[in-house]
Amino acid sequence: MTERELIEYHIVESLRALEAEAEGELELAQFLRANTKSRLMNMSDKALWELANITADPPERTISQAFNELKTTRLN
């Protein structure tokens, strides 16, 4: 799987986890979030930066802030 495919898959799975949680499917949401974290751990910093660039929401969050949040998630 390419880094771009990992990024796209990460985004889709994150949205699925949010939907599952909203529908009260907490076990599924927890499972999807665990998979998301596992995927983040396999991404290079370059891929994380690209993901941060996609998910940053200026002016609320800069790309650097999003990148640091992703790195922190990956480490915890």
The 8 nearest C-alpha neighbors of each residue, nearest first, counted from 0:
[[1, 4, 5, 2, 3, 8, 6, 7],
 [2, 0, 4, 3, 5, 6, 46, 42],
 [1, 3, 5, 4, 46, 6, 0, 42],
 [2, 4, 6, 1, 5, 7, 46, 0],
 [3, 5, 7, 1, 6, 2, 8, 0],
 [6, 4, 2, 8, 3, 7, 9, 1],
 [7, 5, 9, 3, 4, 8, 50, 2],
 [6, 8, 4, 10, 9, 5, 3, 11],
 [7, 9, 5, 11, 6, 10, 4, 12],
 [10, 8, 6, 12, 7, 11, 5, 13],
 [9, 11, 13, 7, 8, 12, 14, 6],
 [10, 12, 8, 14, 13, 9, 15, 7],
 [11, 13, 15, 9, 14, 10, 8, 16],
 [14, 12, 16, 10, 15, 11, 9, 17],
 [13, 15, 17, 11, 16, 12, 18, 10],
 [14, 16, 12, 18, 13, 17, 19, 11],
 [17, 15, 28, 19, 13, 14, 18, 31],
 [16, 18, 14, 20, 15, 19, 21, 13],
 [19, 17, 15, 21, 20, 16, 22, 14],
 [20, 18, 24, 16, 22, 28, 21, 17],
 [19, 21, 23, 17, 25, 24, 22, 28],
 [22, 20, 18, 23, 19, 17, 24, 25],
 [23, 21, 19, 20, 24, 18, 25, 17],
 [24, 22, 20, 21, 25, 19, 18, 28],
 [25, 23, 19, 20, 27, 22, 26, 28],
 [24, 26, 28, 20, 27, 23, 29, 19],
 [27, 25, 29, 28, 24, 30, 20, 19],
 [26, 28, 30, 29, 25, 24, 31, 19],
 [29, 27, 16, 25, 31, 19, 26, 20],
 [28, 30, 26, 32, 27, 31, 25, 33],
 [29, 31, 27, 33, 28, 32, 26, 34],
 [32, 30, 34, 28, 33, 29, 16, 27],
 [31, 33, 35, 29, 34, 30, 28, 36],
 [34, 32, 36, 30, 35, 31, 29, 37],
 [35, 33, 37, 31, 32, 36, 38, 30],
 [34, 36, 32, 38, 33, 37, 9, 31],
 [35, 37, 39, 33, 38, 34, 73, 32],
 [38, 36, 34, 40, 35, 39, 33, 41],
 [37, 39, 35, 41, 40, 36, 34, 42],
 [40, 38, 36, 42, 41, 37, 73, 35],
 [39, 41, 37, 73, 38, 42, 36, 74],
 [42, 40, 38, 39, 43, 37, 73, 36],
 [43, 41, 39, 40, 46, 47, 44, 38],
 [42, 44, 46, 45, 47, 41, 2, 40],
 [43, 45, 47, 46, 48, 42, 70, 49],
 [44, 46, 48, 43, 47, 49, 42, 50],
 [45, 47, 49, 43, 48, 44, 42, 2],
 [48, 46, 44, 50, 49, 45, 51, 43],
 [47, 49, 51, 45, 46, 50, 66, 44],
 [48, 50, 52, 46, 51, 47, 45, 53],
 [49, 51, 47, 53, 52, 48, 6, 54],
 [52, 50, 66, 48, 65, 54, 53, 49],
 [51, 53, 49, 62, 50, 55, 54, 48],
 [54, 52, 50, 51, 55, 49, 62, 56],
 [53, 55, 51, 52, 50, 56, 65, 62],
 [56, 54, 62, 52, 60, 51, 65, 61],
 [55, 57, 60, 59, 58, 54, 61, 62],
 [58, 56, 59, 60, 61, 55, 62, 54],
 [57, 59, 60, 56, 61, 55, 62, 64],
 [58, 60, 57, 56, 61, 55, 64, 62],
 [61, 59, 57, 56, 55, 58, 64, 65],
 [60, 62, 64, 63, 57, 55, 65, 58],
 [61, 63, 65, 52, 55, 64, 51, 66],
 [64, 62, 66, 61, 65, 67, 51, 60],
 [63, 65, 61, 67, 66, 62, 60, 68],
 [64, 66, 51, 68, 62, 63, 67, 55],
 [67, 65, 51, 63, 69, 64, 68, 48],
 [66, 68, 70, 64, 69, 65, 71, 63],
 [69, 67, 71, 65, 66, 70, 72, 64],
 [68, 70, 72, 66, 71, 67, 73, 65],
 [71, 69, 73, 67, 72, 68, 66, 74],
 [70, 72, 68, 74, 73, 69, 67, 75],
 [73, 71, 69, 75, 70, 74, 68, 36],
 [72, 74, 70, 40, 71, 39, 75, 69],
 [73, 75, 71, 72, 70, 40, 69, 36],
 [74, 72, 73, 71, 70, 36, 40, 69]]
